[in-house]
């Protein structure tokens, strides 16, 4: 993902967070089919297999993972870096 797409993605996240009901409904109606397909992630065998592999790696110690606090801190730092 290039920087421009990342910027667009974050602007959309921020817009949706504060959008009124009318705007949310308009956005949803525009993207409804794609949203519904994405919502059914458990039907995607490749995705489910990947989750299984990652879970096993965490369970057997191959991947140490991150704590909730480490993840929150990392996200916070990235947002501050990008948005000030």
C-alpha positions in Angstrom: 0.0 0.0 0.0 1.5 3.3 -1.0 1.5 6.4 1.2 -1.3 8.1 -0.7 -3.6 5.1 -0.2 -2.7 4.9 3.4 -3.6 8.6 3.8 -6.9 8.1 2.1 -7.7 5.1 4.3 -7.0 7.1 7.5 -9.1 10.0 6.2 -12.0 7.7 5.5 -11.7 6.1 9.0 -11.7 9.5 10.6 -14.6 10.7 8.5 -16.7 7.6 9.2 -16.1 7.9 13.0 -17.8 11.3 13.1 -20.3 11.1 10.2 -24.0 11.6 10.9 -26.5 8.9 10.2 -27.5 10.1 6.8 -23.8 10.0 5.6 -23.2 6.6 7.2 -26.2 5.2 5.4 -25.2 6.6 2.1 -21.7 5.1 2.4 -23.0 1.8 3.5 -25.5 1.6 0.7 -22.7 2.3 -1.8 -20.5 -0.4 -0.4 -23.0 -2.9 1.0 -22.2 -5.9 -1.2 -18.5 -5.6 -0.6 -19.0 -5.1 3.2 -21.2 -8.2 3.4 -18.7 -10.4 1.6 -15.9 -9.1 3.9 -18.1 -9.8 7.0 -18.2 -13.5 6.1 -14.5 -14.1 6.7 -15.1 -17.6 8.0 -16.1 -18.7 4.5 -12.7 -17.8 3.1 -10.6 -21.0 3.5 -7.3 -19.3 2.8 -8.0 -16.7 5.5 -9.1 -19.3 8.0 -6.0 -21.4 7.3 -3.8 -18.4 7.8 -5.5 -17.7 11.2 -4.9 -21.3 12.1 -1.2 -21.1 11.3 -0.7 -17.9 13.2 -2.6 -19.3 16.2 -0.4 -22.4 16.2 2.8 -20.2 16.0 1.6 -18.2 19.0 0.7 -21.4 21.0 4.0 -23.1 20.3 6.1 -20.0 20.9 7.4 -19.6 17.4 5.8 -16.2 17.4 5.8 -14.3 20.7 3.1 -11.9 19.6 2.3 -8.6 21.3 0.5 -7.7 24.5 -2.6 -5.5 24.2 -0.6 -2.6 25.8 2.2 -3.0 23.3 -0.3 -2.9 20.4 -2.1 0.1 21.7 1.2 1.9 22.2 2.4 1.1 18.7 -0.8 2.3 17.1 -0.8 5.5 19.2 2.8 6.2 18.1 2.0 5.6 14.4 -1.1 7.9 14.5 0.9 10.6 16.2 3.7 10.3 13.6 1.2 10.5 10.7 -1.2 13.1 12.1 0.8 15.0 14.7 
